[in-house]
Amino acid sequence: MPIAHRIDPIDPPTTTEPPAGTDARIAELLVTVEALETANAKLLAEKDNLGVWLPLKAAAADAGVPYETARSWAATKKIESRRDGGRVFVGVNSLIDRLKRLGRRS
């Protein structure tokens, strides 16, 4: 009595084209999946662009701004900020632009 059975590997399809005879709903779903994968890749590329966003404390220190000032600006939407979990990240470009508008940086 065999204990294990050998299963031949199956090659995945190489195209996103639906096979002949597939109804329109499945074809529509395949197109939607492809669009979502493209959108997901774009979002991941934006997320991986770490040079633009820094934690609030690091961005304030690098810009020479007191932490509480930068926190206040982020809270009142005077600079770009976002929360990721419990941490606040600041758009470095918006912080620099804010400092230029105030005449603190050339």
PyRosetta script that sets phi, psi and omega in degrees:
from pyrosetta import init, pose_from_sequence

init()
pose = pose_from_sequence("MPIAHRIDPIDPPTTTEPPAGTDARIAELLVTVEALETANAKLLAEKDNLGVWLPLKAAAADAGVPYETARSWAATKKIESRRDGGRVFVGVNSLIDRLKRLGRRS")
pose.set_psi(1, 121.2)
pose.set_omega(1, -180.0)
pose.set_phi(2, -72.6)
pose.set_psi(2, 143.5)
pose.set_omega(2, 179.3)
pose.set_phi(3, -89.6)
pose.set_psi(3, -37.2)
pose.set_omega(3, -178.1)
pose.set_phi(4, -125.9)
pose.set_psi(4, 151.9)
pose.set_omega(4, 176.4)
pose.set_phi(5, -112.2)
pose.set_psi(5, 140.6)
pose.set_omega(5, 178.0)
pose.set_phi(6, -84.9)
pose.set_psi(6, 130.9)
pose.set_omega(6, 178.5)
pose.set_phi(7, -113.1)
pose.set_psi(7, 126.3)
pose.set_omega(7, 178.4)
pose.set_phi(8, -73.5)
pose.set_psi(8, 138.5)
pose.set_omega(8, 179.5)
pose.set_phi(9, -66.7)
pose.set_psi(9, 149.1)
pose.set_omega(9, 179.1)
pose.set_phi(10, -110.9)
pose.set_psi(10, 127.6)
pose.set_omega(10, 177.7)
pose.set_phi(11, -76.6)
pose.set_psi(11, 130.1)
pose.set_omega(11, 177.8)
pose.set_phi(12, -70.2)
pose.set_psi(12, 155.6)
pose.set_omega(12, 178.1)
pose.set_phi(13, -63.4)
pose.set_psi(13, 146.2)
pose.set_omega(13, -178.3)
pose.set_phi(14, -97.6)
pose.set_psi(14, -6.6)
pose.set_omega(14, 179.3)
pose.set_phi(15, -125.1)
pose.set_psi(15, 162.1)
pose.set_omega(15, 176.4)
pose.set_phi(16, -96.5)
pose.set_psi(16, 3.5)
pose.set_omega(16, 178.1)
pose.set_phi(17, -69.5)
pose.set_psi(17, 132.7)
pose.set_omega(17, 178.6)
pose.set_phi(18, -68.5)
pose.set_psi(18, 145.3)
pose.set_omega(18, 177.9)
pose.set_phi(19, -64.5)
pose.set_psi(19, 158.3)
pose.set_omega(19, -179.7)
pose.set_phi(20, -59.0)
pose.set_psi(20, 138.6)
pose.set_omega(20, 178.4)
pose.set_phi(21, 90.9)
pose.set_psi(21, -1.1)
pose.set_omega(21, 179.0)
pose.set_phi(22, -75.7)
pose.set_psi(22, 137.2)
pose.set_omega(22, -177.7)
pose.set_phi(23, -75.6)
pose.set_psi(23, 167.7)
pose.set_omega(23, -171.7)
pose.set_phi(24, -63.7)
pose.set_psi(24, -31.3)
pose.set_omega(24, -178.6)
pose.set_phi(25, -66.4)
pose.set_psi(25, -40.3)
pose.set_omega(25, 178.6)
pose.set_phi(26, -68.6)
pose.set_psi(26, -39.3)
pose.set_omega(26, 177.0)
pose.set_phi(27, -61.6)
pose.set_psi(27, -40.6)
pose.set_omega(27, 178.0)
pose.set_phi(28, -64.8)
pose.set_psi(28, -40.4)
pose.set_omega(28, 177.4)
pose.set_phi(29, -63.9)
pose.set_psi(29, -39.3)
pose.set_omega(29, 178.5)
pose.set_phi(30, -63.9)
pose.set_psi(30, -39.1)
pose.set_omega(30, 177.1)
pose.set_phi(31, -65.8)
pose.set_psi(31, -41.2)
pose.set_omega(31, 178.6)
pose.set_phi(32, -63.9)
pose.set_psi(32, -41.8)
pose.set_omega(32, 178.6)
pose.set_phi(33, -61.2)
pose.set_psi(33, -42.8)
pose.set_omega(33, 179.1)
pose.set_phi(34, -63.7)
pose.set_psi(34, -41.0)
pose.set_omega(34, 178.2)
pose.set_phi(35, -65.0)
pose.set_psi(35, -40.3)
pose.set_omega(35, 178.6)
pose.set_phi(36, -67.0)
pose.set_psi(36, -38.4)
pose.set_omega(36, 177.1)
pose.set_phi(37, -63.9)
pose.set_psi(37, -38.4)
pose.set_omega(37, 177.3)
pose.set_phi(38, -65.8)
pose.set_psi(38, -44.8)
pose.set_omega(38, 178.9)
pose.set_phi(39, -64.2)
pose.set_psi(39, -39.0)
pose.set_omega(39, 178.7)
pose.set_phi(40, -64.7)
pose.set_psi(40, -42.0)
pose.set_omega(40, 178.3)
pose.set_phi(41, -62.8)
pose.set_psi(41, -38.8)
pose.set_omega(41, 178.4)
pose.set_phi(42, -64.7)
pose.set_psi(42, -43.7)
pose.set_omega(42, 178.6)
pose.set_phi(43, -64.4)
pose.set_psi(43, -39.8)
pose.set_omega(43, 178.2)
pose.set_phi(44, -65.5)
pose.set_psi(44, -37.0)
pose.set_omega(44, 178.1)
pose.set_phi(45, -65.4)
pose.set_psi(45, -39.2)
pose.set_omega(45, 177.3)
pose.set_phi(46, -67.0)
pose.set_psi(46, -38.8)
pose.set_omega(46, -179.1)
pose.set_phi(47, -67.0)
pose.set_psi(47, -36.1)
pose.set_omega(47, -177.7)
pose.set_phi(48, -77.3)
pose.set_psi(48, -6.5)
pose.set_omega(48, 179.4)
pose.set_phi(49, -82.3)
pose.set_psi(49, 77.7)
pose.set_omega(49, -172.6)
pose.set_phi(50, -76.8)
pose.set_psi(50, -14.0)
pose.set_omega(50, -179.3)
pose.set_phi(51, -69.1)
pose.set_psi(51, -19.0)
pose.set_omega(51, -176.8)
pose.set_phi(52, -90.3)
pose.set_psi(52, -30.6)
pose.set_omega(52, -176.7)
pose.set_phi(53, -117.2)
pose.set_psi(53, 134.0)
pose.set_omega(53, 176.2)
pose.set_phi(54, -131.6)
pose.set_psi(54, 155.0)
pose.set_omega(54, 172.4)
pose.set_phi(55, -58.0)
pose.set_psi(55, 148.4)
pose.set_omega(55, -174.0)
pose.set_phi(56, -53.8)
pose.set_psi(56, -45.9)
pose.set_omega(56, -176.6)
pose.set_phi(57, -64.0)
pose.set_psi(57, -43.3)
pose.set_omega(57, 180.0)
pose.set_phi(58, -67.9)
pose.set_psi(58, -41.5)
pose.set_omega(58, 179.9)
pose.set_phi(59, -64.5)
pose.set_psi(59, -41.1)
pose.set_omega(59, 179.3)
pose.set_phi(60, -64.7)
pose.set_psi(60, -43.1)
pose.set_omega(60, 179.9)
pose.set_phi(61, -64.4)
pose.set_psi(61, -43.8)
pose.set_omega(61, 179.9)
pose.set_phi(62, -64.0)
pose.set_psi(62, -35.3)
pose.set_omega(62, -177.4)
pose.set_phi(63, -86.0)
pose.set_psi(63, -9.4)
pose.set_omega(63, -179.0)
pose.set_phi(64, 75.2)
pose.set_psi(64, 31.4)
pose.set_omega(64, -179.3)
pose.set_phi(65, -111.9)
pose.set_psi(65, 138.8)
pose.set_omega(65, 175.0)
pose.set_phi(66, -58.1)
pose.set_psi(66, 143.2)
pose.set_omega(66, -177.5)
pose.set_phi(67, -55.7)
pose.set_psi(67, -46.0)
pose.set_omega(67, -177.4)
pose.set_phi(68, -63.9)
pose.set_psi(68, -34.3)
pose.set_omega(68, 177.4)
pose.set_phi(69, -65.4)
pose.set_psi(69, -47.9)
pose.set_omega(69, 179.5)
pose.set_phi(70, -62.8)
pose.set_psi(70, -38.8)
pose.set_omega(70, 178.6)
pose.set_phi(71, -64.2)
pose.set_psi(71, -40.7)
pose.set_omega(71, 178.6)
pose.set_phi(72, -64.7)
pose.set_psi(72, -43.1)
pose.set_omega(72, 178.4)
pose.set_phi(73, -62.5)
pose.set_psi(73, -40.6)
pose.set_omega(73, 179.2)
pose.set_phi(74, -66.0)
pose.set_psi(74, -41.2)
pose.set_omega(74, -178.1)
pose.set_phi(75, -67.4)
pose.set_psi(75, -32.6)
pose.set_omega(75, -178.9)
pose.set_phi(76, -96.5)
pose.set_psi(76, 11.8)
pose.set_omega(76, 176.5)
pose.set_phi(77, 63.0)
pose.set_psi(77, 27.5)
pose.set_omega(77, 175.7)
pose.set_phi(78, -81.0)
pose.set_psi(78, -19.3)
pose.set_omega(78, 171.7)
pose.set_phi(79, -133.3)
pose.set_psi(79, 156.1)
pose.set_omega(79, 179.0)
pose.set_phi(80, -67.8)
pose.set_psi(80, 135.6)
pose.set_omega(80, 176.1)
pose.set_phi(81, -152.3)
pose.set_psi(81, 158.3)
pose.set_omega(81, 175.5)
pose.set_phi(82, -151.0)
pose.set_psi(82, 154.7)
pose.set_omega(82, 178.4)
pose.set_phi(83, -102.8)
pose.set_psi(83, 138.1)
pose.set_omega(83, 173.2)
pose.set_phi(84, -131.3)
pose.set_psi(84, 99.4)
pose.set_omega(84, -171.6)
pose.set_phi(85, 71.7)
pose.set_psi(85, -126.5)
pose.set_omega(85, 178.8)
pose.set_phi(86, -96.5)
pose.set_psi(86, -1.6)
pose.set_omega(86, -176.2)
pose.set_phi(87, -96.8)
pose.set_psi(87, 147.4)
pose.set_omega(87, 177.2)
pose.set_phi(88, -106.6)
pose.set_psi(88, 128.6)
pose.set_omega(88, 177.0)
pose.set_phi(89, -111.2)
pose.set_psi(89, 143.9)
pose.set_omega(89, -174.8)
pose.set_phi(90, -118.5)
pose.set_psi(90, 138.7)
pose.set_omega(90, 172.8)
pose.set_phi(91, -72.8)
pose.set_psi(91, 112.7)
pose.set_omega(91, -175.5)
pose.set_phi(92, -60.3)
pose.set_psi(92, -40.3)
pose.set_omega(92, -179.5)
pose.set_phi(93, -62.1)
pose.set_psi(93, -39.8)
pose.set_omega(93, 179.9)
pose.set_phi(94, -70.8)
pose.set_psi(94, -33.1)
pose.set_omega(94, 176.3)
pose.set_phi(95, -65.6)
pose.set_psi(95, -43.8)
pose.set_omega(95, 178.5)
pose.set_phi(96, -64.9)
pose.set_psi(96, -42.4)
pose.set_omega(96, 177.8)
pose.set_phi(97, -60.9)
pose.set_psi(97, -40.6)
pose.set_omega(97, 178.7)
pose.set_phi(98, -62.7)
pose.set_psi(98, -42.8)
pose.set_omega(98, 179.0)
pose.set_phi(99, -65.2)
pose.set_psi(99, -37.7)
pose.set_omega(99, 178.4)
pose.set_phi(100, -65.5)
pose.set_psi(100, -40.9)
pose.set_omega(100, 178.6)
pose.set_phi(101, -63.1)
pose.set_psi(101, -33.2)
pose.set_omega(101, 179.2)
pose.set_phi(102, -85.0)
pose.set_psi(102, -2.2)
pose.set_omega(102, 178.2)
pose.set_phi(103, 78.9)
pose.set_psi(103, 16.9)
pose.set_omega(103, -179.0)
pose.set_phi(104, -92.2)
pose.set_psi(104, -7.4)
pose.set_omega(104, -178.5)
pose.set_phi(105, -147.1)
pose.set_psi(105, 142.3)
pose.set_omega(105, 179.8)
pose.set_phi(106, -102.6)
pose.dump_pdb("model.pdb")
